[in-house]
Amino acid sequence: MQALRGQDITIYGDGSQTRSFQYVDDLLEGMLRMMESPADFTGPVNIGISER
């Protein structure tokens, strides 16, 4: 809303934050594979994006 009003945009933090994007189909595929995994399988499992 600030941008639409022509106001300066508030930035929280130091401005170095990043965002990661993921296709919904890929996320759903990961969730389905987790639901189909053996009962004795334990995680953690990252089905998101890791950029480190």
N, C-alpha and C positions, 0 to 999 in steps of 0.2 A: 504494500500500500504506500510505503514511503516513496518508492520509485515513481509510482503513478501520480503522486502528488508533487513530484519534482523536488522532494526533500532528500537530504543525505541519507544513505542507507546505514542503519545500525549494524555494526559487525561485532559479534560476540567472540571472545577469546582474542587470540593474537592475529587472526586472519590466515593462519597457516593450515587450517582444517582442509581435509579433502573429502570427496564423496566417491563412492564406487557404485557402478551401475551393473545390473545383472538382468539377463533375460528371464522372464517369468517361467518360460518353458524349462529352462535349465534348473531353476529353483525347484519346480515341481518334480522334475526327474530325480533330483537328489532326494527329495522327501519320499518319493515312491520307493526308491532303492533302500532308504533307511527303514521304511515300514516292512519291506520284504527281506530284510537281513535276518540272520539266525537269532533266536531269542537270547543266546548266550553272548552275543556281540555287544561290547560296551564301547562307549565313545571316549572322548569327544570326537565329533566329526564336524568339520567346517564345510558347509554347503554354500557358503557365501563366497566372497572374493577376498583374498588376502594379498596385500600389495607390499609386503615387507621383505 
